[in-house]
């Protein structure tokens, strides 16, 4: 009954969903209008050229794609002939799939959780298993998969106290979700206990750690970082990268940089907005400000004060080219973004106070002195000035950040062990 009510409500508001995705979001980013039929389960069978059933990974957007990439590559190495389909919800997620894993996997949008769309998707794809990253727990997708005897693996699972309270408010629907999970691999015991309290069978729960710690720069990335350091002269002056920034936060970051320039006139800010549709908006802010800037996409940097990183797939390397990074979504109440993309390159982290999306990462990173917390753009500016004047302290922050990453690695191998149990034997 709970799922019937949920599905009816979803269908009732479907015009609003379509209006939001196709009209509102599509106006800002044409990628939302492309492949739109996939939102209703019309997945092209041409995605697969063999009769082997695919393993499906669902990664909501950019962050999940980046986290899953090392796991998927490890899986491909262990099973070279395995067909993999990665689904996502956003155009930027789709672009990251193509950028990170290129043409070695198929990709599509996950259908909106209408029962008919989900059933159509599963009928066309016939997956051998469904791997869901973190907490993208769609009731119809999971319940129908369970009914069709398709294993549902929730990996890199996390659940905050706030999210747990939200699930408790729709307990009957939550019980359906928990019953549909075949196995759950969580970040830590606290996350696992929250899922169990929501109704997950304890025998289905495993603690594997976070795969986000299993990030190791490739030789290609390290070579690119070296080139970027030479291009932007981060060995000669203070360079900081502000990644995954949001509206309002863009302005706070730019204001902090103007304060920094009073002490370090030669400093460079690399600012990378979280969403590509905001690139032009940030360019407008910069045009109206006293700051000189260039756009990374035009590749014509000439000692401007700000570099607008309006490209995709480069953020990790841009972090690597900086002396210190600021991770966005944290000066405003967005819950923060992944600091490990910076830490893996031995670049220390500055964050705002709002990091609840990564409460499985930040406490450890802060405890091991690889990150510092600021409460405002004025405090951000003060911290930047301190690091610009104390090179050793800045370098130590980066070293501690990298040590934190290394200390917490190993989740990928544990997760692979779980996934391997649900792969169909080779024909």
DACOR-V821063 format. One record per residue. N is the residue number from 0. RES is the residue in three letters. PHI is phi in radians with two decimals (* if undefined). OMEGA is omega in whole degrees, 0 to 359 (999 if undefined). D_FIRST is the distance of its C-alpha to the first C-alpha in Angstrom with 2 decimals. Layout:
n=N res=RES phi=PHI omega=OMEGA d_first=D_FIRST
n=N res=RES phi=PHI omega=OMEGA d_first=D_FIRST
This chain:
n=0 res=UNK phi=* omega=181 d_first=0.00
n=1 res=UNK phi=-1.09 omega=180 d_first=3.81
n=2 res=UNK phi=-1.25 omega=177 d_first=5.48
n=3 res=UNK phi=-1.11 omega=179 d_first=5.02
n=4 res=UNK phi=-1.11 omega=178 d_first=6.21
n=5 res=UNK phi=-1.04 omega=182 d_first=8.57
n=6 res=UNK phi=-1.15 omega=179 d_first=9.85
n=7 res=UNK phi=-1.12 omega=179 d_first=10.49
n=8 res=UNK phi=-1.12 omega=180 d_first=12.27
n=9 res=UNK phi=-1.13 omega=178 d_first=14.16
n=10 res=UNK phi=-1.15 omega=181 d_first=15.31
n=11 res=UNK phi=-1.05 omega=182 d_first=16.32
n=12 res=UNK phi=-1.64 omega=183 d_first=18.55
n=13 res=UNK phi=-0.98 omega=177 d_first=19.76
n=14 res=UNK phi=-1.04 omega=179 d_first=23.19
n=15 res=UNK phi=-1.19 omega=179 d_first=23.70
n=16 res=UNK phi=-1.10 omega=180 d_first=22.86
n=17 res=UNK phi=-1.12 omega=180 d_first=25.35
n=18 res=UNK phi=-1.05 omega=182 d_first=27.85
n=19 res=UNK phi=-1.13 omega=184 d_first=27.75
n=20 res=UNK phi=-1.25 omega=189 d_first=28.17
n=21 res=UNK phi=-1.45 omega=184 d_first=30.56
n=22 res=UNK phi=-1.56 omega=186 d_first=32.51
n=23 res=UNK phi=-1.21 omega=180 d_first=32.66
n=24 res=UNK phi=-1.23 omega=180 d_first=32.56
n=25 res=UNK phi=-1.12 omega=178 d_first=34.26
n=26 res=UNK phi=-1.18 omega=180 d_first=37.11
n=27 res=UNK phi=-1.44 omega=183 d_first=37.86
n=28 res=UNK phi=-2.51 omega=183 d_first=37.29
n=29 res=UNK phi=-1.07 omega=179 d_first=37.60
n=30 res=UNK phi=-1.06 omega=179 d_first=35.84
n=31 res=UNK phi=-1.22 omega=180 d_first=32.47
n=32 res=UNK phi=-1.56 omega=179 d_first=33.41
n=33 res=UNK phi=-1.26 omega=178 d_first=34.65
n=34 res=UNK phi=0.97 omega=188 d_first=32.46
n=35 res=UNK phi=-1.17 omega=180 d_first=29.82
n=36 res=UNK phi=-1.13 omega=177 d_first=28.45
n=37 res=UNK phi=-1.12 omega=179 d_first=27.36
n=38 res=UNK phi=-1.13 omega=181 d_first=24.72
n=39 res=UNK phi=-2.00 omega=174 d_first=23.00
n=40 res=UNK phi=1.55 omega=180 d_first=23.54
n=41 res=UNK phi=-1.49 omega=181 d_first=26.97
n=42 res=UNK phi=-1.60 omega=182 d_first=28.72
n=43 res=UNK phi=-1.17 omega=178 d_first=32.26
n=44 res=UNK phi=-1.21 omega=179 d_first=33.04
n=45 res=UNK phi=-1.23 omega=177 d_first=36.52
n=46 res=UNK phi=-1.09 omega=184 d_first=35.34
n=47 res=UNK phi=-2.21 omega=184 d_first=36.01
n=48 res=UNK phi=-1.78 omega=179 d_first=39.27
n=49 res=UNK phi=-2.13 omega=180 d_first=38.75
n=50 res=UNK phi=-1.52 omega=180 d_first=36.49
n=51 res=UNK phi=-1.22 omega=180 d_first=35.51
n=52 res=UNK phi=-1.16 omega=181 d_first=31.84
n=53 res=UNK phi=-1.41 omega=167 d_first=31.49
n=54 res=UNK phi=-1.65 omega=184 d_first=30.28
n=55 res=UNK phi=-1.76 omega=171 d_first=28.05
n=56 res=UNK phi=-1.94 omega=174 d_first=28.51
n=57 res=UNK phi=-1.84 omega=179 d_first=26.39
n=58 res=UNK phi=-2.11 omega=188 d_first=28.52
n=59 res=UNK phi=-0.90 omega=183 d_first=27.20
n=60 res=UNK phi=-2.69 omega=189 d_first=30.69
n=61 res=UNK phi=-0.99 omega=184 d_first=34.33
n=62 res=UNK phi=-1.03 omega=181 d_first=34.06
n=63 res=UNK phi=-1.21 omega=178 d_first=31.73
n=64 res=UNK phi=-1.09 omega=180 d_first=33.90
n=65 res=UNK phi=-1.11 omega=179 d_first=37.01
n=66 res=UNK phi=-1.18 omega=185 d_first=35.57
n=67 res=UNK phi=-1.39 omega=186 d_first=34.42
n=68 res=UNK phi=-0.97 omega=179 d_first=37.66
n=69 res=UNK phi=-1.07 omega=178 d_first=39.80
n=70 res=UNK phi=-1.14 omega=181 d_first=37.11
n=71 res=UNK phi=-1.14 omega=178 d_first=36.74
n=72 res=UNK phi=-1.14 omega=177 d_first=40.54
n=73 res=UNK phi=-1.15 omega=178 d_first=40.92
n=74 res=UNK phi=-1.16 omega=178 d_first=38.43
n=75 res=UNK phi=-1.12 omega=179 d_first=40.41
n=76 res=UNK phi=-1.15 omega=180 d_first=43.60
n=77 res=UNK phi=-1.34 omega=182 d_first=42.34
n=78 res=UNK phi=-2.33 omega=186 d_first=40.82
n=79 res=UNK phi=-1.02 omega=183 d_first=42.91
n=80 res=UNK phi=-1.71 omega=182 d_first=41.35
n=81 res=UNK phi=-1.28 omega=174 d_first=37.71
n=82 res=UNK phi=-1.43 omega=181 d_first=35.82
n=83 res=UNK phi=-2.21 omega=173 d_first=33.82
n=84 res=UNK phi=-2.02 omega=176 d_first=31.54
n=85 res=UNK phi=-1.87 omega=176 d_first=30.89
n=86 res=UNK phi=-1.87 omega=178 d_first=28.19
n=87 res=UNK phi=-2.59 omega=182 d_first=28.22
n=88 res=UNK phi=-1.97 omega=189 d_first=27.07
n=89 res=UNK phi=-2.25 omega=176 d_first=30.49
n=90 res=UNK phi=-1.07 omega=180 d_first=33.89
n=91 res=UNK phi=-1.18 omega=175 d_first=35.67
n=92 res=UNK phi=-1.11 omega=179 d_first=33.52
n=93 res=UNK phi=-1.11 omega=179 d_first=34.42
n=94 res=UNK phi=-1.13 omega=178 d_first=38.07
n=95 res=UNK phi=-1.18 omega=177 d_first=38.07
n=96 res=UNK phi=-1.04 omega=181 d_first=36.82
n=97 res=UNK phi=-1.15 omega=182 d_first=39.74
n=98 res=UNK phi=-1.29 omega=187 d_first=42.11
n=99 res=UNK phi=-1.45 omega=188 d_first=41.30
n=100 res=UNK phi=-2.05 omega=174 d_first=40.64
n=101 res=UNK phi=0.95 omega=188 d_first=42.19
n=102 res=UNK phi=-1.68 omega=181 d_first=41.88
n=103 res=UNK phi=-1.53 omega=176 d_first=41.10
n=104 res=UNK phi=-2.32 omega=171 d_first=37.33
n=105 res=UNK phi=-1.63 omega=178 d_first=35.15
n=106 res=UNK phi=-2.47 omega=177 d_first=33.02
n=107 res=UNK phi=-2.78 omega=172 d_first=30.40
n=108 res=UNK phi=-1.38 omega=171 d_first=27.77
n=109 res=UNK phi=-1.31 omega=179 d_first=24.26
n=110 res=UNK phi=-1.05 omega=169 d_first=22.06
n=111 res=UNK phi=-1.00 omega=191 d_first=19.91
n=112 res=UNK phi=-1.32 omega=170 d_first=16.37
n=113 res=UNK phi=-1.20 omega=182 d_first=15.35
n=114 res=UNK phi=-1.06 omega=181 d_first=13.73
n=115 res=UNK phi=-1.22 omega=180 d_first=16.77
n=116 res=UNK phi=-1.21 omega=180 d_first=19.23
n=117 res=UNK phi=-1.15 omega=179 d_first=18.16
n=118 res=UNK phi=-1.09 omega=179 d_first=18.18
n=119 res=UNK phi=-1.11 omega=179 d_first=21.57
n=120 res=UNK phi=-1.02 omega=182 d_first=22.91
n=121 res=UNK phi=-1.17 omega=179 d_first=22.21
n=122 res=UNK phi=-1.17 omega=181 d_first=23.59
n=123 res=UNK phi=-1.31 omega=186 d_first=26.71
n=124 res=UNK phi=-1.44 omega=184 d_first=27.37
n=125 res=UNK phi=0.87 omega=184 d_first=26.43
n=126 res=UNK phi=-1.19 omega=175 d_first=26.80
n=127 res=UNK phi=-1.40 omega=174 d_first=28.08
n=128 res=UNK phi=-2.89 omega=179 d_first=26.24
n=129 res=UNK phi=-2.10 omega=178 d_first=24.51
n=130 res=UNK phi=-1.84 omega=182 d_first=26.17
n=131 res=UNK phi=-1.87 omega=180 d_first=24.54
n=132 res=UNK phi=-1.42 omega=171 d_first=27.04
n=133 res=UNK phi=1.18 omega=187 d_first=26.35
n=134 res=UNK phi=-2.30 omega=175 d_first=22.96
n=135 res=UNK phi=-1.44 omega=189 d_first=21.66
n=136 res=UNK phi=-1.73 omega=181 d_first=18.22
n=137 res=UNK phi=-1.53 omega=188 d_first=16.09
n=138 res=UNK phi=-0.99 omega=182 d_first=12.48
n=139 res=UNK phi=-1.19 omega=179 d_first=12.56
n=140 res=UNK phi=-1.00 omega=184 d_first=16.18
n=141 res=UNK phi=-1.32 omega=182 d_first=15.77
n=142 res=UNK phi=-1.18 omega=180 d_first=12.85
n=143 res=UNK phi=-1.22 omega=176 d_first=14.61
n=144 res=UNK phi=-1.04 omega=179 d_first=17.91
n=145 res=UNK phi=-1.06 omega=180 d_first=16.93
n=146 res=UNK phi=-1.11 omega=180 d_first=15.86
n=147 res=UNK phi=-1.52 omega=180 d_first=19.24
n=148 res=UNK phi=1.07 omega=174 d_first=21.07
n=149 res=UNK phi=-1.61 omega=180 d_first=22.24
n=150 res=UNK phi=-1.00 omega=178 d_first=23.22
n=151 res=UNK phi=-1.95 omega=182 d_first=21.75
n=152 res=UNK phi=-1.88 omega=176 d_first=24.54
n=153 res=UNK phi=-1.69 omega=186 d_first=24.22
n=154 res=UNK phi=-2.02 omega=185 d_first=27.89
n=155 res=UNK phi=0.96 omega=189 d_first=29.93
n=156 res=UNK phi=-1.26 omega=176 d_first=26.88
n=157 res=UNK phi=-2.46 omega=180 d_first=27.33
n=158 res=UNK phi=-2.68 omega=179 d_first=25.32
n=159 res=UNK phi=-1.34 omega=177 d_first=27.09
n=160 res=UNK phi=-1.05 omega=180 d_first=26.57
n=161 res=UNK phi=-1.11 omega=179 d_first=25.50
n=162 res=UNK phi=-1.15 omega=178 d_first=22.82
n=163 res=UNK phi=-1.04 omega=179 d_first=21.65
n=164 res=UNK phi=-1.10 omega=177 d_first=21.34
n=165 res=UNK phi=-1.13 omega=178 d_first=19.24
n=166 res=UNK phi=-1.15 omega=180 d_first=16.73
n=167 res=UNK phi=-1.15 omega=179 d_first=16.80
n=168 res=UNK phi=-1.24 omega=177 d_first=15.74
n=169 res=UNK phi=-2.13 omega=190 d_first=12.26
n=170 res=UNK phi=-1.00 omega=183 d_first=12.26
n=171 res=UNK phi=-1.13 omega=177 d_first=8.71
n=172 res=UNK phi=-1.21 omega=179 d_first=8.89
n=173 res=UNK phi=-1.10 omega=178 d_first=12.47
n=174 res=UNK phi=-1.09 omega=177 d_first=12.02
n=175 res=UNK phi=-1.09 omega=180 d_first=10.40
n=176 res=UNK phi=-1.08 omega=183 d_first=13.49
n=177 res=UNK phi=-1.12 omega=178 d_first=15.86
n=178 res=UNK phi=-1.19 omega=183 d_first=15.02
n=179 res=UNK phi=-1.44 omega=182 d_first=15.69
n=180 res=UNK phi=-1.35 omega=177 d_first=19.10
n=181 res=UNK phi=-1.41 omega=178 d_first=21.99
n=182 res=UNK phi=-2.69 omega=181 d_first=24.61
n=183 res=UNK phi=-2.27 omega=178 d_first=25.17
n=184 res=UNK phi=-1.94 omega=187 d_first=28.68
n=185 res=UNK phi=-1.82 omega=180 d_first=29.09
n=186 res=UNK phi=-1.12 omega=185 d_first=32.02
n=187 res=UNK phi=-2.67 omega=183 d_first=32.87
n=188 res=UNK phi=-1.13 omega=181 d_first=31.97
n=189 res=UNK phi=-1.10 omega=177 d_first=30.62
n=190 res=UNK phi=-1.08 omega=181 d_first=28.03
n=191 res=UNK phi=-1.04 omega=181 d_first=27.14
n=192 res=UNK phi=-1.10 omega=179 d_first=26.78
n=193 res=UNK phi=-1.14 omega=177 d_first=24.37
n=194 res=UNK phi=-1.13 omega=180 d_first=22.03
n=195 res=UNK phi=-1.11 omega=178 d_first=22.49
n=196 res=UNK phi=-1.11 omega=178 d_first=21.75
n=197 res=UNK phi=-1.45 omega=177 d_first=18.37
n=198 res=UNK phi=2.12 omega=178 d_first=17.59
n=199 res=UNK phi=-1.22 omega=175 d_first=19.59
n=200 res=UNK phi=-1.08 omega=184 d_first=21.60
n=201 res=UNK phi=-1.00 omega=182 d_first=25.15
n=202 res=UNK phi=-1.19 omega=180 d_first=26.65
n=203 res=UNK phi=-1.54 omega=187 d_first=24.99
n=204 res=UNK phi=-1.68 omega=176 d_first=26.65
n=205 res=UNK phi=-2.35 omega=176 d_first=30.09
n=206 res=UNK phi=-1.79 omega=183 d_first=32.31
n=207 res=UNK phi=-2.02 omega=188 d_first=34.29
n=208 res=UNK phi=1.52 omega=182 d_first=35.42
n=209 res=UNK phi=-1.68 omega=178 d_first=35.04
n=210 res=UNK phi=-1.19 omega=180 d_first=36.13
n=211 res=UNK phi=-1.16 omega=176 d_first=37.28
n=212 res=UNK phi=-1.31 omega=183 d_first=40.33
n=213 res=UNK phi=-1.46 omega=181 d_first=41.26
n=214 res=UNK phi=-2.08 omega=181 d_first=42.94
n=215 res=UNK phi=-2.26 omega=180 d_first=46.51
n=216 res=UNK phi=-1.01 omega=178 d_first=48.51
n=217 res=UNK phi=-1.39 omega=177 d_first=49.75
n=218 res=UNK phi=-1.06 omega=179 d_first=53.43
n=219 res=UNK phi=-1.11 omega=179 d_first=52.66
n=220 res=UNK phi=-1.14 omega=180 d_first=51.00
n=221 res=UNK phi=-1.10 omega=178 d_first=53.88
n=222 res=UNK phi=-1.17 omega=179 d_first=56.39
n=223 res=UNK phi=-1.18 omega=178 d_first=54.59
n=224 res=UNK phi=-1.05 omega=179 d_first=54.51
n=225 res=UNK phi=-1.04 omega=178 d_first=58.24
n=226 res=UNK phi=-1.12 omega=180 d_first=58.88
n=227 res=UNK phi=-1.16 omega=178 d_first=56.80
n=228 res=UNK phi=-1.07 omega=178 d_first=58.70
n=229 res=UNK phi=-1.19 omega=181 d_first=61.94
n=230 res=UNK phi=-1.14 omega=185 d_first=60.78
n=231 res=UNK phi=-1.78 omega=172 d_first=59.65
n=232 res=UNK phi=0.96 omega=181 d_first=62.27
n=233 res=UNK phi=-1.28 omega=175 d_first=60.00
n=234 res=UNK phi=-1.45 omega=184 d_first=62.78
n=235 res=UNK phi=-1.86 omega=184 d_first=65.13
n=236 res=UNK phi=-2.55 omega=183 d_first=63.01
n=237 res=UNK phi=-1.55 omega=178 d_first=59.77
n=238 res=UNK phi=-2.15 omega=176 d_first=56.68
n=239 res=UNK phi=-2.23 omega=182 d_first=53.17
n=240 res=UNK phi=-1.97 omega=175 d_first=49.89
n=241 res=UNK phi=-1.91 omega=187 d_first=47.01
n=242 res=UNK phi=-1.84 omega=176 d_first=43.97
n=243 res=UNK phi=1.01 omega=178 d_first=40.50
n=244 res=UNK phi=-1.41 omega=183 d_first=41.49
n=245 res=UNK phi=-2.06 omega=174 d_first=39.41
n=246 res=UNK phi=-0.92 omega=188 d_first=40.49
n=247 res=UNK phi=1.36 omega=179 d_first=42.49
n=248 res=UNK phi=-1.17 omega=177 d_first=43.04
n=249 res=UNK phi=-0.91 omega=183 d_first=45.22
n=250 res=UNK phi=-1.16 omega=179 d_first=47.59
n=251 res=UNK phi=-1.10 omega=179 d_first=47.65
n=252 res=UNK phi=-1.14 omega=180 d_first=48.63
n=253 res=UNK phi=-1.12 omega=178 d_first=51.33
n=254 res=UNK phi=-1.15 omega=178 d_first=52.70
n=255 res=UNK phi=-1.11 omega=180 d_first=52.93
n=256 res=UNK phi=-1.17 omega=178 d_first=54.81
n=257 res=UNK phi=-1.11 omega=176 d_first=57.29
n=258 res=UNK phi=-1.17 omega=179 d_first=58.08
n=259 res=UNK phi=-1.07 omega=183 d_first=58.51
n=260 res=UNK phi=-1.10 omega=178 d_first=60.92
n=261 res=UNK phi=-1.14 omega=179 d_first=63.24
n=262 res=UNK phi=-1.72 omega=182 d_first=63.87
n=263 res=UNK phi=-2.26 omega=185 d_first=63.34
n=264 res=UNK phi=-1.01 omega=183 d_first=64.39
n=265 res=UNK phi=-1.68 omega=185 d_first=63.84
n=266 res=UNK phi=-1.19 omega=179 d_first=60.21
n=267 res=UNK phi=-2.15 omega=172 d_first=57.54
n=268 res=UNK phi=-1.84 omega=171 d_first=53.87
n=269 res=UNK phi=-1.84 omega=182 d_first=51.51
n=270 res=UNK phi=-1.92 omega=183 d_first=48.38
n=271 res=UNK phi=-2.13 omega=178 d_first=45.31
n=272 res=UNK phi=-1.03 omega=183 d_first=42.52
n=273 res=UNK phi=-1.10 omega=185 d_first=38.99
n=274 res=UNK phi=-1.98 omega=185 d_first=38.05
n=275 res=UNK phi=-1.11 omega=180 d_first=40.46
n=276 res=UNK phi=-1.20 omega=178 d_first=39.94
n=277 res=UNK phi=-1.67 omega=182 d_first=41.63
n=278 res=UNK phi=-0.99 omega=183 d_first=44.80
n=279 res=UNK phi=-1.17 omega=180 d_first=46.61
n=280 res=UNK phi=-1.13 omega=178 d_first=45.53
n=281 res=UNK phi=-1.18 omega=176 d_first=47.04
n=282 res=UNK phi=-1.07 omega=177 d_first=50.10
n=283 res=UNK phi=-1.13 omega=178 d_first=50.46
n=284 res=UNK phi=-1.02 omega=181 d_first=50.37
n=285 res=UNK phi=-1.15 omega=179 d_first=53.01
n=286 res=UNK phi=-1.08 omega=182 d_first=55.15
n=287 res=UNK phi=-1.48 omega=181 d_first=55.20
n=288 res=UNK phi=-1.67 omega=176 d_first=56.02
n=289 res=UNK phi=-1.38 omega=184 d_first=59.45
n=290 res=UNK phi=-1.45 omega=172 d_first=58.16
n=291 res=UNK phi=-1.48 omega=182 d_first=59.34
n=292 res=UNK phi=-2.66 omega=171 d_first=56.75
n=293 res=UNK phi=-2.36 omega=182 d_first=56.22
n=294 res=UNK phi=-1.86 omega=181 d_first=53.20
n=295 res=UNK phi=-1.00 omega=182 d_first=52.56
n=296 res=UNK phi=-1.10 omega=181 d_first=51.63
n=297 res=UNK phi=-1.57 omega=174 d_first=55.18
n=298 res=UNK phi=0.90 omega=182 d_first=56.80
n=299 res=UNK phi=-2.27 omega=182 d_first=59.73
n=300 res=UNK phi=-1.05 omega=182 d_first=59.69
n=301 res=UNK phi=-2.45 omega=176 d_first=63.02
n=302 res=UNK phi=1.15 omega=175 d_first=62.91
n=303 res=UNK phi=-1.23 omega=183 d_first=60.51
n=304 res=UNK phi=-1.38 omega=182 d_first=58.95
n=305 res=UNK phi=-2.37 omega=172 d_first=55.35
n=306 res=UNK phi=-1.96 omega=176 d_first=53.78
n=307 res=UNK phi=-1.49 omega=181 d_first=50.56
n=308 res=UNK phi=-1.45 omega=183 d_first=48.56
n=309 res=UNK phi=-1.77 omega=177 d_first=46.98
n=310 res=UNK phi=-2.19 omega=179 d_first=46.33
n=311 res=UNK phi=-2.01 omega=176 d_first=43.44
n=312 res=UNK phi=1.47 omega=183 d_first=43.58
n=313 res=UNK phi=-1.94 omega=191 d_first=46.58
n=314 res=UNK phi=-1.01 omega=181 d_first=45.25
n=315 res=UNK phi=-1.02 omega=181 d_first=45.80
n=316 res=UNK phi=-1.23 omega=177 d_first=49.38
n=317 res=UNK phi=-1.19 omega=171 d_first=50.02
n=318 res=UNK phi=-1.01 omega=183 d_first=48.96
n=319 res=UNK phi=-1.06 omega=181 d_first=51.37
n=320 res=UNK phi=-1.47 omega=184 d_first=54.18
n=321 res=UNK phi=-1.66 omega=174 d_first=53.89
n=322 res=UNK phi=-1.47 omega=178 d_first=55.41
n=323 res=UNK phi=-2.71 omega=181 d_first=52.28
n=324 res=UNK phi=-2.17 omega=168 d_first=48.84
n=325 res=UNK phi=-1.98 omega=182 d_first=46.57
n=326 res=UNK phi=-1.73 omega=187 d_first=42.84
n=327 res=UNK phi=-1.27 omega=183 d_first=41.04
n=328 res=UNK phi=1.26 omega=187 d_first=37.85
n=329 res=UNK phi=-2.12 omega=173 d_first=39.30
n=330 res=UNK phi=-1.41 omega=173 d_first=41.63
n=331 res=UNK phi=-1.99 omega=186 d_first=38.71
n=332 res=UNK phi=-1.45 omega=175 d_first=35.23
n=333 res=UNK phi=-2.00 omega=175 d_first=33.73
n=334 res=UNK phi=1.54 omega=177 d_first=33.63
n=335 res=UNK phi=1.39 omega=178 d_first=36.45
n=336 res=UNK phi=-2.29 omega=192 d_first=36.80
n=337 res=UNK phi=-1.27 omega=179 d_first=38.15
n=338 res=UNK phi=-1.40 omega=186 d_first=41.63
n=339 res=UNK phi=-1.26 omega=177 d_first=42.25
n=340 res=UNK phi=-1.11 omega=175 d_first=43.14
n=341 res=UNK phi=-1.49 omega=184 d_first=46.18
n=342 res=UNK phi=-1.04 omega=182 d_first=46.84
n=343 res=UNK phi=-1.10 omega=179 d_first=47.10
n=344 res=UNK phi=-1.72 omega=181 d_first=50.15
n=345 res=UNK phi=1.05 omega=176 d_first=51.78
n=346 res=UNK phi=-1.99 omega=183 d_first=51.14
n=347 res=UNK phi=-1.17 omega=189 d_first=50.20
n=348 res=UNK phi=-2.08 omega=167 d_first=47.37
n=349 res=UNK phi=-1.96 omega=180 d_first=47.34
n=350 res=UNK phi=-2.38 omega=170 d_first=44.00
n=351 res=UNK phi=-1.37 omega=185 d_first=42.84
n=352 res=UNK phi=-1.41 omega=188 d_first=40.97
n=353 res=UNK phi=-1.71 omega=186 d_first=37.41
n=354 res=UNK phi=-2.24 omega=187 d_first=36.45
n=355 res=UNK phi=-1.13 omega=176 d_first=33.05
n=356 res=UNK phi=-1.19 omega=182 d_first=31.73
n=357 res=UNK phi=-2.23 omega=179 d_first=34.41
n=358 res=UNK phi=-1.30 omega=172 d_first=34.58
n=359 res=UNK phi=-1.64 omega=183 d_first=34.83
n=360 res=UNK phi=-2.08 omega=189 d_first=38.01
n=361 res=UNK phi=-1.06 omega=180 d_first=39.93
n=362 res=UNK phi=-0.97 omega=179 d_first=40.68
n=363 res=UNK phi=-1.20 omega=181 d_first=42.37
n=364 res=UNK phi=-1.14 omega=179 d_first=44.13
n=365 res=UNK phi=-1.24 omega=180 d_first=45.43
n=366 res=UNK phi=-1.02 omega=181 d_first=46.42
n=367 res=UNK phi=-1.54 omega=173 d_first=48.48
n=368 res=UNK phi=1.12 omega=174 d_first=50.04
n=369 res=UNK phi=-1.79 omega=180 d_first=48.84
n=370 res=UNK phi=-2.59 omega=175 d_first=47.27
n=371 res=UNK phi=-2.19 omega=184 d_first=48.21
n=372 res=UNK phi=-1.91 omega=174 d_first=46.15
n=373 res=UNK phi=-2.14 omega=185 d_first=47.33
n=374 res=UNK phi=-1.81 omega=183 d_first=45.89
n=375 res=UNK phi=-2.75 omega=178 d_first=47.36
n=376 res=UNK phi=-1.21 omega=176 d_first=49.24
n=377 res=UNK phi=-1.16 omega=177 d_first=52.49
n=378 res=UNK phi=-1.17 omega=177 d_first=51.72
n=379 res=UNK phi=-1.05 omega=180 d_first=50.75
n=380 res=UNK phi=-1.07 omega=180 d_first=54.16
n=381 res=UNK phi=-1.08 omega=181 d_first=55.97
n=382 res=UNK phi=-1.17 omega=178 d_first=54.33
n=383 res=UNK phi=-1.12 omega=179 d_first=55.22
n=384 res=UNK phi=-1.09 omega=178 d_first=58.78
n=385 res=UNK phi=-1.03 omega=181 d_first=59.03
n=386 res=UNK phi=-1.18 omega=179 d_first=57.93
n=387 res=UNK phi=-1.19 omega=180 d_first=60.19
n=388 res=UNK phi=-1.67 omega=181 d_first=63.11
n=389 res=UNK phi=-2.26 omega=183 d_first=62.27
n=390 res=UNK phi=-1.02 omega=182 d_first=61.77
n=391 res=UNK phi=-1.12 omega=179 d_first=61.71
n=392 res=UNK phi=-1.11 omega=179 d_first=58.84
n=393 res=UNK phi=-1.17 omega=180 d_first=56.86
n=394 res=UNK phi=-1.17 omega=179 d_first=57.56
n=395 res=UNK phi=-1.11 omega=177 d_first=56.69
n=396 res=UNK phi=-1.00 omega=179 d_first=53.27
n=397 res=UNK phi=-1.17 omega=179 d_first=52.69
n=398 res=UNK phi=-1.12 omega=179 d_first=53.97
n=399 res=UNK phi=-1.13 omega=179 d_first=51.73
n=400 res=UNK phi=-1.10 omega=180 d_first=48.69
n=401 res=UNK phi=-1.15 omega=178 d_first=49.48
n=402 res=UNK phi=-1.12 omega=177 d_first=50.04
n=403 res=UNK phi=-1.10 omega=178 d_first=46.58
n=404 res=UNK phi=-1.06 omega=182 d_first=45.07
n=405 res=UNK phi=-1.06 omega=183 d_first=47.18
n=406 res=UNK phi=-1.07 omega=187 d_first=46.46
n=407 res=UNK phi=-1.82 omega=181 d_first=42.68
n=408 res=UNK phi=-1.42 omega=178 d_first=42.63
n=409 res=UNK phi=2.22 omega=184 d_first=41.35
n=410 res=UNK phi=-1.18 omega=183 d_first=37.59
n=411 res=UNK phi=-1.09 omega=181 d_first=37.85
n=412 res=UNK phi=-1.12 omega=178 d_first=39.47
n=413 res=UNK phi=-1.12 omega=180 d_first=36.95
n=414 res=UNK phi=-1.21 omega=177 d_first=34.08
n=415 res=UNK phi=-1.04 omega=179 d_first=35.93
n=416 res=UNK phi=-1.03 omega=178 d_first=36.22
n=417 res=UNK phi=-1.21 omega=182 d_first=32.46
n=418 res=UNK phi=-1.07 omega=182 d_first=31.88
n=419 res=UNK phi=-0.98 omega=181 d_first=34.68
n=420 res=UNK phi=-1.19 omega=185 d_first=32.85
n=421 res=UNK phi=-1.97 omega=175 d_first=30.17
n=422 res=UNK phi=-1.42 omega=179 d_first=32.54
n=423 res=UNK phi=-1.24 omega=179 d_first=33.27
n=424 res=UNK phi=-1.10 omega=179 d_first=36.90
n=425 res=UNK phi=-1.10 omega=180 d_first=39.39
n=426 res=UNK phi=-1.15 omega=999 d_first=40.02
